[in-house]
């Protein structure tokens, strides 16, 4: 059971943490992300889901300041998903 | 190293309150030191009991703007603006300074303000704080 789960996680590259900020507008996605990052250990990943279009620029601006990394950005026009890794 | 930012807040509208809230809390998240200097009508924003009005609201809606905007902000995730500001202050990145002279001018007392507001300072104190900062007038 555990072995299959681990294989699934590895294949889908699931994040260690997920932060759902849908419906939240600036600056909430930024403040919420900063709070999560503070609790994380180096190497851990955070999947951030937003629908605030301003976040497209805001999140990279925050991550640039904190020194962490954005591994991937997915934008389907409605939702934006960032995969962030704590440095 | 990034410069600090000093904001001069001279109005008491909801709009200016909102700008202070959003810029201050975001600056805190980005570790940018922000000092807010409240003078003249801006001092009202520091009063615990003051409810700012939206100055840009068209005539029939005047007076209701603050309430409408507050409700919407809560929907967007900002249910407790002063709680958010208090947190940014406690993190050390956001400081709220009342101007002593205009406090005396307008008869506003320190006890009427939130307790996490700094002690009042004067123009020289503000200029010294802002020596290596960008100064923005809100």
Backbone of each chain as ProteinMPNN parsed JSONL, in Angstrom:
{"seq_chain_A": "XXXXXXXXXXXXXXXXXXXXXXXXXXXXXXXXXXXXXXXXXXXXXXXXXXXXXXXXXXXXXXXXXXXXXXXXXXXXXXXXXXXXXXX", "coords_chain_A": {"N_chain_A": [[0.853, -1.202, 0.0], [1.867, 1.214, 0.932], [4.116, 1.283, -0.658], [3.062, 1.493, -3.262], [1.831, 3.98, -3.119], [4.052, 5.619, -2.764], [5.258, 5.242, -5.221], [3.353, 6.375, -6.897], [3.357, 9.043, -5.997], [5.948, 9.756, -6.748], [5.842, 9.493, -9.512], [3.813, 11.331, -10.273], [4.887, 13.562, -9.255], [4.071, 14.88, -6.836], [3.423, 17.625, -4.691], [4.856, 18.466, -1.492], [3.317, 20.046, 0.108], [0.114, 21.586, -0.248], [-1.369, 24.607, -1.21], [-4.335, 26.182, -1.273], [-5.475, 28.941, -2.714], [-7.675, 29.903, -3.956], [-10.11, 32.278, -4.95], [-9.086, 34.117, -3.234], [-7.779, 37.384, -3.057], [-5.161, 39.684, -4.098], [-3.476, 41.198, -1.347], [-3.516, 38.608, -0.42], [-2.844, 35.916, -1.531], [-0.038, 36.148, -1.625], [0.698, 36.738, 1.057], [-0.237, 34.44, 2.318], [1.309, 32.48, 1.077], [3.888, 33.225, 1.861], [3.705, 32.746, 4.602], [3.404, 29.925, 4.655], [5.836, 29.143, 3.487], [7.614, 29.909, 5.457], [7.262, 27.936, 7.333], [8.313, 25.709, 6.15], [10.812, 23.185, 5.313], [14.158, 23.243, 3.862], [14.185, 22.256, 0.455], [11.672, 21.143, 0.443], [8.486, 21.034, -1.267], [5.928, 23.232, -2.468], [2.671, 23.429, -3.595], [0.94, 25.896, -5.092], [-2.241, 27.188, -5.595], [-4.018, 29.499, -7.414], [-6.485, 32.002, -8.422], [-6.35, 34.59, -8.909], [-5.457, 36.882, -11.196], [-3.394, 38.738, -11.046], [-1.516, 37.439, -9.591], [0.234, 36.155, -11.247], [2.409, 37.815, -11.701], [2.965, 38.678, -9.153], [3.628, 36.44, -7.487], [6.112, 35.345, -8.555], [7.602, 37.669, -7.944], [7.613, 37.721, -5.145], [8.901, 35.251, -4.595], [11.33, 35.7, -5.745], [12.352, 37.497, -3.948], [12.426, 36.016, -1.572], [14.233, 34.092, -2.146], [13.668, 31.531, -2.804], [12.531, 28.885, -5.091], [10.774, 28.749, -8.187], [9.542, 25.987, -9.582], [7.786, 25.205, -11.538], [5.183, 26.596, -13.59], [1.763, 26.612, -14.142], [-0.839, 27.552, -16.273], [-4.166, 27.727, -16.881], [-5.792, 29.578, -17.861], [-7.876, 30.107, -16.178], [-7.247, 29.083, -13.62], [-4.16, 29.317, -11.878], [-1.3, 27.452, -11.298], [1.396, 27.134, -9.194], [4.502, 25.572, -8.714], [6.449, 25.489, -6.065], [9.682, 25.553, -4.658], [11.272, 25.271, -1.567], [14.187, 26.941, -0.687]], "CA_chain_A": [[0.0, 0.0, 0.0], [2.749, 2.379, 1.041], [5.031, 1.265, -1.808], [2.33, 2.001, -4.432], [1.655, 5.409, -2.904], [5.332, 6.286, -3.009], [5.495, 5.224, -6.676], [2.415, 7.35, -7.456], [3.871, 10.381, -5.665], [7.153, 10.024, -7.539], [5.454, 9.636, -10.913], [3.064, 12.573, -10.478], [5.694, 14.611, -8.627], [3.175, 15.629, -5.963], [4.101, 18.526, -3.774], [4.775, 18.12, -0.074], [2.2, 20.818, 0.656], [-0.716, 22.285, -1.233], [-2.018, 25.792, -0.677], [-5.436, 26.594, -2.132], [-5.776, 30.356, -2.495], [-8.728, 30.276, -4.909], [-11.041, 33.251, -4.388], [-8.351, 35.111, -2.45], [-7.166, 38.389, -3.932], [-3.963, 40.394, -3.643], [-2.206, 40.488, -1.252], [-3.662, 37.361, 0.336], [-2.019, 34.788, -2.004], [1.354, 36.405, -1.253], [0.842, 36.616, 2.506], [-0.448, 33.038, 2.663], [2.476, 31.723, 0.599], [5.034, 33.555, 2.734], [3.475, 32.035, 5.872], [3.699, 28.508, 4.437], [7.276, 28.993, 3.243], [8.306, 30.056, 6.746], [7.152, 26.679, 8.085], [8.87, 24.6, 5.373], [12.252, 22.893, 5.364], [14.795, 23.312, 2.535], [13.937, 21.116, -0.429], [10.239, 20.82, 0.39], [7.776, 21.73, -2.341], [4.594, 23.759, -2.173], [1.849, 23.67, -4.775], [0.055, 27.033, -4.824], [-3.294, 27.329, -6.605], [-4.67, 30.812, -7.323], [-7.196, 32.439, -9.623], [-6.123, 36.035, -9.006], [-4.56, 37.037, -12.343], [-2.211, 39.506, -10.641], [-0.542, 36.535, -8.979], [1.219, 35.752, -12.258], [3.615, 38.626, -11.501], [3.199, 38.809, -7.718], [4.28, 35.273, -6.879], [7.544, 35.395, -8.867], [8.246, 38.794, -7.232], [7.837, 37.268, -3.77], [9.878, 34.171, -4.58], [12.622, 36.32, -6.055], [12.82, 38.119, -2.706], [12.693, 35.042, -0.509], [15.358, 33.259, -2.541], [13.218, 30.175, -3.121], [12.52, 28.635, -6.528], [9.544, 28.292, -8.842], [9.921, 24.876, -10.461], [6.869, 25.111, -12.669], [3.974, 27.422, -13.556], [0.735, 26.133, -15.089], [-1.924, 28.534, -16.355], [-5.166, 27.244, -17.836], [-6.652, 30.719, -18.18], [-8.73, 30.377, -15.015], [-6.433, 28.822, -12.441], [-2.698, 29.272, -12.044], [-0.677, 26.59, -10.292], [2.839, 27.299, -9.072], [5.21, 24.565, -7.907], [7.516, 26.261, -5.44], [10.571, 24.749, -3.82], [11.955, 26.044, -0.531], [15.642, 26.862, -0.868]], "C_chain_A": [[0.883, 1.245, 0.0], [3.654, 2.479, -0.182], [4.338, 1.873, -3.033], [2.154, 3.518, -4.324], [2.921, 6.184, -3.228], [5.596, 6.365, -4.5], [4.622, 6.283, -7.346], [2.937, 8.775, -7.241], [5.045, 10.733, -6.559], [6.775, 10.311, -8.979], [4.763, 10.977, -11.142], [3.792, 13.78, -9.897], [4.785, 15.502, -7.766], [3.979, 16.485, -5.004], [3.957, 18.034, -2.34], [3.573, 18.818, 0.564], [1.405, 21.444, -0.476], [-1.397, 23.461, -0.559], [-3.067, 26.268, -1.678], [-5.804, 28.027, -1.806], [-6.836, 30.834, -3.494], [-9.701, 31.224, -4.222], [-10.352, 34.334, -3.58], [-7.671, 36.092, -3.404], [-5.981, 39.041, -3.251], [-4.301, 41.216, -2.402], [-2.303, 39.118, -0.597], [-2.836, 36.183, -0.192], [-0.555, 34.932, -1.591], [1.569, 36.187, 0.242], [0.708, 35.167, 2.936], [0.767, 32.2, 2.26], [3.669, 31.97, 1.5], [4.914, 32.804, 4.058], [3.84, 30.564, 5.751], [5.2, 28.291, 4.29], [8.063, 29.064, 4.549], [8.322, 28.743, 7.513], [7.885, 25.53, 7.413], [10.358, 24.422, 5.564], [12.826, 22.97, 3.964], [14.519, 22.055, 1.719], [12.464, 20.766, -0.54], [9.56, 21.632, -0.704], [6.372, 22.123, -1.908], [3.865, 24.001, -3.487], [0.855, 24.765, -4.412], [-0.953, 27.172, -5.947], [-4.016, 28.658, -6.387], [-5.536, 31.042, -8.556], [-7.132, 33.961, -9.774], [-5.075, 36.271, -10.091], [-3.287, 37.815, -11.991], [-1.111, 38.629, -10.064], [0.55, 36.094, -9.962], [2.533, 36.526, -12.1], [3.991, 38.657, -10.023], [3.991, 37.652, -7.129], [5.762, 35.216, -7.26], [8.275, 36.53, -8.135], [8.556, 38.399, -5.796], [8.969, 36.252, -3.71], [11.271, 34.689, -4.896], [13.226, 36.923, -4.79], [13.195, 37.091, -1.653], [13.869, 34.136, -0.86], [14.982, 31.814, -2.816], [13.088, 30.032, -4.64], [11.13, 28.252, -7.028], [9.946, 27.228, -9.851], [9.067, 24.848, -11.712], [5.684, 26.055, -12.485], [2.992, 26.891, -14.593], [-0.423, 27.129, -15.071], [-2.942, 28.052, -17.363], [-6.157, 28.349, -18.195], [-7.554, 31.089, -17.005], [-7.929, 30.209, -13.73], [-4.95, 28.813, -12.792], [-2.158, 28.4, -10.925], [0.824, 26.787, -10.336], [3.39, 26.142, -8.257], [6.445, 25.268, -7.37], [8.379, 25.355, -4.58], [11.308, 25.657, -2.839], [13.468, 25.849, -0.671], [16.355, 26.378, 0.398]], "O_chain_A": [[0.699, 2.177, -0.783], [3.934, 3.567, -0.685], [4.937, 2.668, -3.758], [2.307, 4.244, -5.307], [2.889, 7.237, -3.864], [6.08, 7.376, -5.008], [5.073, 6.998, -8.241], [2.958, 9.594, -8.16], [5.142, 11.85, -7.067], [7.3, 11.234, -9.601], [5.085, 11.685, -12.096], [3.33, 14.91, -10.051], [4.739, 16.718, -7.949], [5.068, 16.112, -4.568], [3.041, 17.275, -2.022], [2.904, 18.264, 1.436], [1.952, 21.787, -1.525], [-1.94, 23.327, 0.538], [-2.739, 26.699, -2.783], [-6.376, 28.305, -0.752], [-6.89, 32.015, -3.835], [-10.075, 31.016, -3.068], [-10.959, 35.358, -3.27], [-7.076, 35.701, -4.408], [-5.808, 38.975, -2.034], [-5.336, 41.883, -2.395], [-1.281, 38.525, -0.252], [-2.184, 35.502, 0.6], [0.093, 33.943, -1.247], [2.524, 35.52, 0.641], [1.441, 34.705, 3.81], [1.202, 31.323, 3.007], [4.381, 31.035, 1.865], [5.905, 32.288, 4.576], [4.503, 30.01, 6.627], [5.768, 27.377, 4.887], [9.059, 28.361, 4.722], [9.264, 28.459, 8.252], [8.07, 24.479, 8.027], [11.077, 25.354, 5.923], [12.104, 22.79, 2.983], [14.609, 20.936, 2.226], [12.05, 20.152, -1.523], [9.975, 22.744, -1.032], [5.727, 21.45, -1.104], [4.37, 24.685, -4.376], [0.022, 24.581, -3.525], [-0.579, 27.264, -7.116], [-4.558, 28.91, -5.31], [-5.366, 30.39, -9.586], [-7.775, 34.539, -10.649], [-3.917, 35.892, -9.917], [-2.229, 37.574, -12.573], [0.061, 39.006, -10.043], [1.647, 35.71, -9.557], [3.617, 35.989, -12.328], [5.171, 38.663, -9.672], [4.924, 37.866, -6.355], [6.603, 35.054, -6.376], [9.433, 36.372, -7.748], [9.633, 38.704, -5.283], [9.879, 36.367, -2.889], [12.267, 34.182, -4.379], [14.437, 36.873, -4.578], [14.17, 37.271, -0.923], [14.44, 33.488, 0.017], [15.85, 30.968, -3.034], [13.478, 30.928, -5.39], [10.403, 27.516, -6.361], [10.606, 27.52, -10.848], [9.538, 24.518, -12.8], [5.235, 26.287, -11.362], [3.331, 26.738, -15.767], [-0.923, 27.503, -14.01], [-2.65, 27.969, -18.555], [-7.22, 28.089, -18.759], [-7.947, 32.246, -16.857], [-7.934, 31.083, -12.863], [-4.549, 28.358, -13.863], [-2.505, 28.578, -9.758], [1.452, 26.628, -11.383], [2.819, 25.769, -7.232], [7.365, 25.598, -8.117], [7.87, 24.495, -3.861], [11.889, 26.672, -3.224], [13.954, 24.722, -0.761], [17.581, 26.258, 0.408]]}, "seq_chain_B": "XXXXXXXXXXXXXXXXXXXXXXXXXXXXXXXXXXXXXXXXXXXXXXXXXXXXXXXXXXXXXXXXXXXXXXXXXXXXXXXXXXXXXXXXXXXXXXXXXXXXXXXXXXXXXXXXXXXXXXXXXXXXXXXXXXXXXXXXXX", "coords_chain_B": {"N_chain_B": [[21.472, 46.091, -1.636], [18.026, 46.432, -0.969], [16.257, 49.564, -0.878], [14.728, 51.147, 1.977], [11.272, 52.054, 2.423], [9.523, 55.026, 2.884], [6.401, 56.16, 3.759], [4.19, 58.867, 3.475], [1.267, 59.559, 5.025], [-1.511, 61.357, 4.481], [-4.215, 61.606, 4.223], [-7.562, 60.536, 5.177], [-9.113, 58.677, 3.917], [-10.888, 55.671, 2.924], [-9.708, 54.531, 0.769], [-7.002, 55.315, 1.026], [-6.407, 54.074, 3.38], [-6.649, 51.427, 2.572], [-4.527, 51.278, 0.754], [-2.368, 51.605, 2.464], [-2.693, 49.328, 4.045], [-2.384, 47.195, 2.147], [0.085, 47.696, 0.797], [1.791, 47.822, 3.005], [1.515, 45.264, 4.302], [2.262, 43.553, 2.25], [4.846, 44.447, 1.762], [5.977, 43.624, 4.145], [5.84, 40.838, 3.791], [7.697, 40.615, 1.786], [9.973, 41.321, 3.009], [10.672, 44.05, 2.996], [11.484, 47.064, 4.448], [9.115, 49.188, 5.795], [8.109, 52.4, 6.586], [5.496, 54.246, 7.925], [4.263, 57.435, 8.004], [2.062, 59.318, 9.665], [0.103, 62.083, 9.166], [-1.721, 65.188, 9.708], [-4.938, 64.771, 8.408], [-4.535, 62.09, 8.003], [-3.917, 60.998, 10.448], [-6.289, 60.187, 11.585], [-6.705, 57.643, 10.619], [-5.306, 56.045, 12.309], [-6.757, 55.803, 14.567], [-8.49, 53.772, 16.852], [-11.273, 53.592, 16.835], [-12.089, 54.644, 14.441], [-13.843, 54.717, 11.357], [-13.036, 54.526, 8.134], [-14.132, 56.459, 5.272], [-15.068, 55.9, 1.873], [-13.664, 57.997, -0.317], [-13.876, 58.381, -3.051], [-16.358, 57.599, -3.895], [-19.332, 57.866, -5.859], [-21.902, 60.433, -5.72], [-24.675, 59.502, -4.74], [-23.941, 57.244, -3.312], [-22.251, 58.002, -1.362], [-20.549, 57.666, 1.726], [-21.382, 55.116, 2.115], [-19.483, 53.652, 0.99], [-17.175, 52.765, 2.451], [-18.208, 50.709, 4.062], [-19.19, 48.929, 2.109], [-16.842, 48.296, 0.689], [-15.344, 47.161, 2.774], [-16.786, 44.83, 3.291], [-16.44, 43.493, 0.887], [-13.665, 43.154, 0.833], [-13.409, 41.359, 2.908], [-14.572, 39.148, 1.746], [-12.637, 38.633, -0.165], [-10.704, 37.553, 1.344], [-9.623, 39.134, 3.297], [-10.485, 39.533, 6.197], [-9.837, 40.733, 8.558], [-8.428, 43.467, 8.65], [-6.919, 45.199, 10.441], [-5.801, 43.328, 12.091], [-4.078, 42.052, 10.331], [-2.317, 44.139, 9.829], [-1.255, 44.515, 12.361], [0.174, 42.156, 12.654], [2.169, 42.474, 10.686], [3.506, 44.61, 11.781], [4.43, 43.438, 14.144], [6.2, 41.645, 13.036], [8.23, 43.287, 12.45], [8.697, 44.697, 10.087], [7.013, 46.712, 9.376], [6.2, 49.955, 10.308], [4.326, 52.263, 12.179], [4.08, 55.619, 12.406], [2.942, 58.344, 14.247], [2.519, 61.83, 13.632], [3.742, 64.202, 15.787], [3.27, 67.018, 15.944], [0.987, 67.572, 14.312], [-0.797, 66.009, 15.675], [-1.182, 67.463, 17.98], [-2.169, 69.758, 16.816], [-4.629, 68.915, 15.728], [-5.84, 67.875, 17.903], [-5.696, 65.154, 18.588], [-5.351, 62.254, 20.511], [-2.777, 60.067, 21.825], [-3.793, 57.84, 23.192], [-6.068, 57.211, 21.852], [-5.305, 55.753, 19.759], [-4.235, 52.659, 18.134], [-2.402, 50.264, 20.084], [-0.057, 49.278, 19.022], [1.047, 51.191, 17.505], [3.797, 53.356, 16.846], [5.684, 55.542, 19.115], [4.928, 59.063, 18.982], [6.563, 61.105, 16.492], [8.594, 63.812, 15.189], [9.1, 66.113, 12.395], [11.884, 66.189, 11.888], [12.719, 63.793, 12.994], [11.366, 62.015, 11.346], [12.595, 62.594, 8.887], [15.162, 61.77, 9.416], [14.823, 59.014, 9.799], [14.218, 58.384, 7.243], [16.454, 58.634, 5.722], [17.948, 56.837, 4.044], [15.951, 56.037, 2.44], [13.238, 55.609, 0.067], [10.908, 58.156, -0.448], [7.448, 58.327, -0.305], [4.426, 59.914, -1.028], [1.262, 59.346, 0.157]], "CA_chain_B": [[20.366, 45.907, -0.696], [16.902, 47.283, -1.35], [16.007, 50.72, -0.019], [13.496, 51.162, 2.748], [10.302, 52.991, 1.853], [8.789, 55.836, 3.858], [5.15, 56.673, 3.199], [3.535, 59.938, 4.231], [-0.174, 59.379, 4.867], [-2.11, 62.639, 4.889], [-5.679, 61.551, 4.062], [-8.201, 59.524, 6.009], [-10.098, 57.927, 3.138], [-10.786, 54.214, 2.9], [-8.736, 54.202, -0.285], [-5.638, 55.462, 1.556], [-6.271, 52.999, 4.352], [-6.433, 50.204, 1.795], [-3.173, 51.311, 0.192], [-1.464, 51.367, 3.582], [-2.852, 47.92, 4.414], [-1.868, 46.265, 1.146], [1.526, 47.92, 0.598], [2.502, 47.483, 4.236], [1.564, 43.823, 4.567], [3.046, 42.934, 1.185], [6.244, 44.787, 2.051], [6.41, 42.734, 5.218], [6.058, 39.502, 3.208], [8.886, 40.66, 0.935], [11.068, 41.825, 3.84], [11.036, 45.434, 2.686], [11.12, 47.849, 5.618], [8.252, 50.302, 5.424], [7.709, 53.308, 7.659], [4.345, 55.073, 7.557], [4.218, 58.648, 8.814], [0.684, 59.809, 9.57], [0.041, 63.505, 9.491], [-3.013, 65.816, 9.435], [-6.121, 63.898, 8.409], [-4.075, 60.701, 8.033], [-3.901, 60.536, 11.842], [-7.573, 59.538, 11.889], [-6.622, 56.224, 10.263], [-4.685, 55.294, 13.4], [-7.682, 55.736, 15.705], [-9.138, 52.455, 16.955], [-12.71, 53.633, 16.57], [-12.409, 55.345, 13.199], [-14.217, 53.913, 10.184], [-12.779, 55.391, 6.977], [-15.13, 56.501, 4.207], [-14.48, 55.876, 0.533], [-13.845, 59.364, -0.808], [-14.145, 58.415, -4.483], [-17.704, 57.091, -4.193], [-20.223, 58.845, -6.47], [-22.777, 61.099, -4.757], [-25.722, 58.794, -3.991], [-23.389, 56.178, -2.502], [-21.259, 58.545, -0.414], [-20.761, 57.249, 3.106], [-21.591, 53.672, 2.172], [-18.33, 53.009, 0.343], [-16.323, 52.067, 3.415], [-18.89, 49.46, 4.459], [-19.234, 48.028, 0.942], [-15.481, 47.823, 0.431], [-14.925, 46.266, 3.861], [-17.447, 43.526, 3.089], [-15.798, 42.828, -0.263], [-12.315, 42.748, 1.24], [-13.583, 40.141, 3.706], [-14.811, 38.071, 0.767], [-11.373, 38.346, -0.846], [-9.762, 36.923, 2.264], [-9.1, 40.085, 4.288], [-11.565, 39.78, 7.148], [-9.361, 41.462, 9.722], [-7.323, 44.311, 8.18], [-6.027, 45.667, 11.497], [-5.057, 42.14, 12.533], [-2.997, 41.85, 9.357], [-1.345, 45.215, 10.036], [-0.589, 44.232, 13.635], [1.143, 41.095, 12.401], [3.302, 43.037, 9.942], [4.241, 45.438, 12.751], [5.123, 42.516, 15.044], [7.311, 41.052, 12.301], [9.31, 44.27, 12.423], [8.914, 45.34, 8.8], [6.077, 47.82, 9.148], [6.117, 50.807, 11.488], [3.348, 53.336, 12.026], [4.498, 56.774, 13.21], [2.088, 59.526, 14.196], [3.231, 63.113, 13.671], [3.416, 64.877, 17.049], [2.766, 68.386, 15.763], [-0.396, 67.588, 13.834], [-1.637, 65.439, 16.743], [-1.521, 68.605, 18.826], [-2.972, 70.666, 15.987], [-5.969, 68.385, 15.501], [-6.38, 67.402, 19.176], [-5.833, 63.687, 18.611], [-4.506, 61.74, 21.586], [-2.117, 58.767, 21.639], [-4.631, 56.771, 23.762], [-7.137, 56.86, 20.906], [-4.712, 54.952, 18.68], [-3.861, 51.279, 18.413], [-1.21, 50.29, 20.932], [1.169, 48.893, 18.312], [1.55, 52.379, 16.798], [5.016, 53.849, 17.518], [5.556, 56.837, 19.784], [4.931, 60.143, 17.986], [7.838, 61.753, 16.15], [8.458, 65.074, 14.462], [9.604, 66.152, 11.023], [13.311, 65.833, 11.855], [12.78, 62.361, 13.26], [10.934, 61.335, 10.129], [13.61, 62.752, 7.843], [16.314, 60.937, 9.771], [14.384, 57.639, 9.5], [14.072, 58.207, 5.796], [17.701, 59.027, 5.07], [18.296, 55.952, 2.927], [14.697, 55.462, 1.95], [12.427, 56.325, -0.93], [9.759, 58.752, 0.241], [6.25, 58.32, -1.153], [3.302, 60.556, -0.352], [-0.006, 58.682, -0.221]], "C_chain_B": [[19.253, 46.888, -1.012], [16.738, 48.431, -0.359], [14.78, 50.474, 0.828], [12.538, 52.126, 2.051], [9.59, 53.71, 2.985], [7.55, 56.399, 3.172], [4.617, 57.78, 4.089], [2.046, 59.784, 3.97], [-0.875, 60.621, 5.379], [-3.622, 62.697, 4.743], [-6.266, 60.45, 4.905], [-9.25, 58.721, 5.253], [-9.85, 56.426, 3.242], [-9.739, 53.778, 1.881], [-7.313, 54.255, 0.254], [-5.381, 54.387, 2.61], [-5.931, 51.689, 3.645], [-5.024, 50.141, 1.238], [-2.157, 51.005, 1.288], [-1.474, 49.881, 3.977], [-2.126, 47.007, 3.437], [-0.366, 46.443, 0.927], [2.315, 47.489, 1.827], [2.623, 45.98, 4.463], [2.35, 43.083, 3.483], [4.53, 43.225, 1.374], [6.802, 43.902, 3.143], [6.719, 41.345, 4.67], [7.341, 39.472, 2.377], [10.097, 41.213, 1.684], [11.583, 43.185, 3.41], [10.571, 46.258, 3.874], [10.299, 49.068, 5.189], [7.857, 51.103, 6.641], [6.563, 54.154, 7.151], [4.258, 56.234, 8.531], [2.853, 59.29, 8.617], [0.612, 61.25, 10.037], [-1.303, 64.105, 9.054], [-4.144, 64.791, 9.437], [-5.742, 62.421, 8.455], [-4.072, 60.113, 9.441], [-5.184, 59.802, 12.218], [-7.519, 58.04, 11.612], [-6.038, 55.391, 11.396], [-5.609, 55.114, 14.601], [-8.418, 54.413, 15.688], [-10.592, 52.5, 16.505], [-13.069, 54.243, 15.22], [-12.752, 54.397, 12.056], [-14.062, 54.781, 8.936], [-13.904, 55.305, 5.933], [-14.416, 56.498, 2.863], [-14.721, 57.221, -0.137], [-14.218, 59.421, -2.288], [-15.542, 57.979, -4.872], [-18.568, 58.185, -4.809], [-21.326, 59.266, -5.497], [-23.824, 60.226, -4.032], [-25.17, 57.758, -3.022], [-22.44, 56.684, -1.423], [-21.575, 58.093, 0.998], [-20.92, 55.748, 3.218], [-20.354, 52.918, 1.694], [-17.487, 52.183, 1.281], [-16.909, 50.711, 3.788], [-18.864, 48.442, 3.326], [-17.859, 47.437, 0.688], [-15.015, 46.858, 1.505], [-15.517, 44.876, 3.684], [-16.764, 42.762, 1.973], [-14.411, 42.352, 0.091], [-12.388, 41.456, 2.044], [-13.802, 38.943, 2.789], [-13.519, 37.661, 0.07], [-10.351, 37.7, 0.073], [-9.216, 37.865, 3.318], [-10.204, 40.47, 5.275], [-11.142, 40.697, 8.279], [-8.163, 42.349, 9.342], [-6.382, 44.749, 9.294], [-5.227, 44.522, 12.112], [-3.866, 41.876, 11.637], [-1.893, 42.894, 9.57], [-0.55, 44.948, 11.316], [0.492, 43.171, 13.448], [2.386, 41.624, 11.704], [4.167, 43.894, 10.864], [5.056, 44.533, 13.678], [6.294, 41.822, 14.368], [8.481, 42.018, 12.15], [9.491, 45.027, 11.128], [8.033, 46.55, 8.549], [5.985, 48.652, 10.425], [5.176, 51.976, 11.203], [3.714, 54.476, 12.96], [3.491, 57.91, 13.111], [2.95, 60.794, 14.302], [2.789, 63.9, 14.905], [2.724, 66.222, 16.837], [1.306, 68.402, 15.307], [-1.341, 66.887, 14.818], [-2.115, 66.581, 17.638], [-2.454, 69.561, 18.093], [-4.438, 70.22, 15.913], [-6.598, 67.842, 16.794], [-6.592, 65.898, 19.238], [-4.847, 63.12, 19.623], [-3.956, 60.356, 21.278], [-3.019, 57.617, 22.109], [-5.741, 56.338, 22.812], [-6.648, 55.904, 19.834], [-4.426, 53.525, 19.118], [-2.553, 51.262, 19.202], [0.075, 49.855, 20.224], [1.678, 50.009, 17.387], [2.778, 52.88, 17.563], [4.715, 55.127, 18.295], [5.624, 57.939, 18.73], [6.324, 60.687, 17.725], [7.551, 63.052, 15.407], [9.077, 64.983, 13.088], [11.061, 65.711, 10.95], [13.494, 64.34, 12.069], [12.418, 61.566, 12.029], [11.993, 61.424, 9.044], [14.831, 61.898, 8.133], [16.027, 59.46, 9.452], [14.488, 57.348, 8.022], [15.339, 58.483, 5.02], [18.065, 58.156, 3.871], [17.068, 55.318, 2.306], [14.119, 56.272, 0.801], [11.263, 56.916, -0.147], [8.591, 58.869, -0.723], [5.127, 58.994, -0.386], [1.996, 59.915, -0.808], [-1.158, 59.675, -0.178]], "O_chain_B": [[19.518, 48.057, -1.294], [17.035, 48.298, 0.828], [13.899, 49.698, 0.458], [12.946, 52.913, 1.198], [9.111, 53.083, 3.93], [7.648, 57.04, 2.126], [4.594, 57.647, 5.313], [1.604, 59.866, 2.824], [-0.84, 60.909, 6.576], [-4.247, 63.699, 5.088], [-5.559, 59.527, 5.309], [-10.162, 58.153, 5.854], [-8.76, 55.977, 3.596], [-8.997, 52.816, 2.084], [-6.508, 53.363, -0.016], [-4.274, 53.858, 2.715], [-5.045, 50.947, 4.067], [-4.393, 49.083, 1.245], [-1.21, 50.248, 1.078], [-0.431, 49.269, 4.208], [-1.346, 46.146, 3.845], [0.375, 45.462, 0.876], [3.373, 46.87, 1.712], [3.703, 45.48, 4.778], [3.026, 42.096, 3.77], [5.371, 42.349, 1.168], [7.956, 43.477, 3.082], [7.729, 40.741, 5.03], [7.995, 38.434, 2.273], [11.119, 41.534, 1.077], [12.786, 43.445, 3.454], [9.41, 46.174, 4.275], [10.72, 49.863, 4.349], [7.335, 50.559, 7.614], [6.644, 54.722, 6.062], [4.187, 56.032, 9.743], [2.531, 59.752, 7.522], [1.007, 61.585, 11.154], [-1.945, 63.591, 8.139], [-4.278, 64.023, 10.39], [-6.536, 61.59, 8.895], [-4.205, 58.903, 9.621], [-5.171, 58.907, 13.062], [-8.196, 57.255, 12.277], [-6.242, 54.178, 11.449], [-5.296, 54.373, 15.533], [-8.911, 53.978, 14.647], [-11.085, 51.565, 15.873], [-14.251, 54.345, 14.892], [-12.056, 53.411, 11.815], [-14.874, 55.677, 8.705], [-14.528, 54.263, 5.735], [-13.311, 57.023, 2.728], [-15.856, 57.549, -0.485], [-14.812, 60.402, -2.736], [-15.885, 57.985, -6.055], [-18.545, 59.321, -4.336], [-21.642, 58.535, -4.559], [-23.845, 60.221, -2.801], [-25.819, 57.419, -2.033], [-21.887, 55.895, -0.657], [-22.729, 58.13, 1.425], [-20.638, 55.161, 4.263], [-20.191, 51.725, 1.95], [-17.119, 51.049, 0.971], [-16.206, 49.702, 3.826], [-18.563, 47.266, 3.531], [-17.718, 46.229, 0.496], [-14.369, 45.854, 1.204], [-14.841, 43.869, 3.898], [-16.531, 41.558, 2.075], [-14.013, 41.257, -0.307], [-11.548, 40.57, 1.891], [-13.277, 37.857, 3.034], [-13.324, 36.489, -0.25], [-9.258, 37.339, -0.363], [-8.42, 37.445, 4.159], [-10.774, 41.558, 5.21], [-11.976, 41.363, 8.892], [-7.021, 42.024, 9.669], [-5.165, 44.684, 9.124], [-4.112, 44.723, 12.593], [-2.784, 41.524, 12.106], [-0.703, 42.584, 9.502], [0.667, 45.131, 11.352], [1.583, 43.272, 14.009], [3.511, 41.28, 12.068], [5.392, 43.908, 10.751], [6.219, 44.813, 13.965], [7.266, 41.45, 15.026], [9.583, 41.621, 11.771], [10.343, 45.912, 11.049], [8.274, 47.322, 7.62], [5.723, 48.114, 11.501], [5.223, 52.591, 10.138], [3.664, 54.317, 14.18], [3.21, 58.393, 12.014], [3.976, 60.808, 14.981], [1.611, 64.225, 15.053], [1.715, 66.52, 17.477], [0.489, 69.149, 15.845], [-2.546, 67.138, 14.802], [-3.288, 66.657, 18.003], [-3.398, 70.1, 18.67], [-5.357, 71.031, 16.02], [-7.748, 67.401, 16.787], [-7.542, 65.419, 19.857], [-3.662, 63.453, 19.605], [-4.58, 59.57, 20.565], [-3.017, 56.544, 21.506], [-6.289, 55.243, 22.941], [-7.439, 55.318, 19.095], [-4.38, 53.221, 20.309], [-1.698, 52.129, 19.019], [1.169, 50.039, 20.757], [2.603, 49.81, 16.599], [2.799, 52.836, 18.793], [3.644, 55.717, 18.158], [6.291, 57.783, 17.707], [7.164, 60.726, 18.624], [6.41, 63.344, 15.048], [9.524, 63.918, 12.661], [11.438, 64.95, 10.06], [14.316, 63.702, 11.413], [13.066, 60.573, 11.699], [12.262, 60.44, 8.355], [15.46, 61.366, 7.219], [16.876, 58.754, 8.908], [14.799, 56.234, 7.602], [15.311, 58.56, 3.791], [18.442, 58.664, 2.815], [17.121, 54.23, 1.732], [14.455, 57.438, 0.593], [10.695, 56.252, 0.721], [8.717, 59.431, -1.811], [4.897, 58.681, 0.782], [1.661, 59.933, -1.992], [-2.299, 59.309, -0.462]]}, "name": "protein", "num_of_chains": 2, "seq": "XXXXXXXXXXXXXXXXXXXXXXXXXXXXXXXXXXXXXXXXXXXXXXXXXXXXXXXXXXXXXXXXXXXXXXXXXXXXXXXXXXXXXXXXXXXXXXXXXXXXXXXXXXXXXXXXXXXXXXXXXXXXXXXXXXXXXXXXXXXXXXXXXXXXXXXXXXXXXXXXXXXXXXXXXXXXXXXXXXXXXXXXXXXXXXXXXXXXXXXXXXXXXXXXXXXXXXXXXXXXXXXXX"}
